[in-house]
Every structure is written in C-alpha cells, then in structure tokens.
Amino acid sequence: MSQQKSPKKNIKNNLNTAARLSGSAIQMGIVIYLAVQGGKWLDGHFGTEKVFMPICTILGVAISIYLVIQQLKRINN
C-alpha cells in the first residue's frame, strides 16, 4: 500500500511551489526589462536606431526562459 501525504503537508508544499513560481515570474519580468533597457542604452551609446534593442530583448527572453526551466527542474526534484 502506498502512503499518502497528510493534507497539511500537501497544502504547505502547494503554497511553497506557488511562491517559487511567482518568484520565477517576477524574475522573468525583471530580466526582460533589464535586457530592453540595456538594448536602448546600447542604441543610444552607439548612435544606432533599433539595432541592439531587439537583439537584447530576444536574448533577455531566452535567458528568462532558461532560468524558468531551471527553476521548474529544481521544483520537480
């Protein structure tokens, strides 16, 4: 027979998982925001128009997705 977790431990585990995922969403937003701002700064610094901003934005999205995947792997283990 398999042992079931008590309801209190299950609720605590669910809240812990929800808090981690909320933190991941905030982290994702911050990384993308910083990438966009960095792209704007690079465009202004080098005098280019909309060259670095899309590149940095895509890079920021890729980094944030990677970080979320790593966090999900940690949660599942």
N, C-alpha and C positions, 0 to 999 in steps of 0.2 A: 504494500500500500504506500502511496506517496503522501508525504507530509505537506500540508497546506500552511501557508504563512498566515499569521494572525492578521485580522483586519487592521489593527493599529499599525503594524509594521508595513503593511501594504499601502496604507494611506500616506505614511511618512515617506516611503520610497517614491510614491507618485508625486508628492509635493517636491521632493528633492530633484526628481527628474524634470519637473516643470520649471523649477528655479534655474536649473542648469540650462535648459533650452531657452528660457527668457534671457539669460545672460549671453547666450550664443547669438540671439537676435540683436541684442544691443551691440555686441562686439562686431557683428557683421555690418551694421549701420555705421559704426564709427570708422571701420576700416575703409568702407566705400567713400564715406565723406572725406576722410583724410586723403585718399587717392585722388578724388576730384579736385580738392584744394591744392594738392601738390601739382597736378596737371595744369591748373590755372596759373600757379606760380611759375612753373617752367615756361609756359607760353608767354607770360609777361616778361620773364627774365631774358629769354632768347629772342623776343620780338616776333614770335610766330603766332598765327591765328588758328586756333583749334587743331593743333597737331598733337600736342602732348596730352591734352585733357582726355580725349577718347582712349588713347593708349593707356594712360594711368587708370582711367575708370575701368576698363576691361581687366587690367592687371589687378586692381583692387577687388573686383567681383570674384576673380579666380582665386585670389588669396583668401577671401572671406568664405568661399565655398569649401576650400581645402580645410580651413580652420573648423568649420561646422562639421565636416565629415570626421575629422579627428576627434572632436568632442563627442559625436554620436558613437564612435567606436569605443571611447572610454566609458560612456554610459552603459553600453550593452555588455561590457565585460564585468 
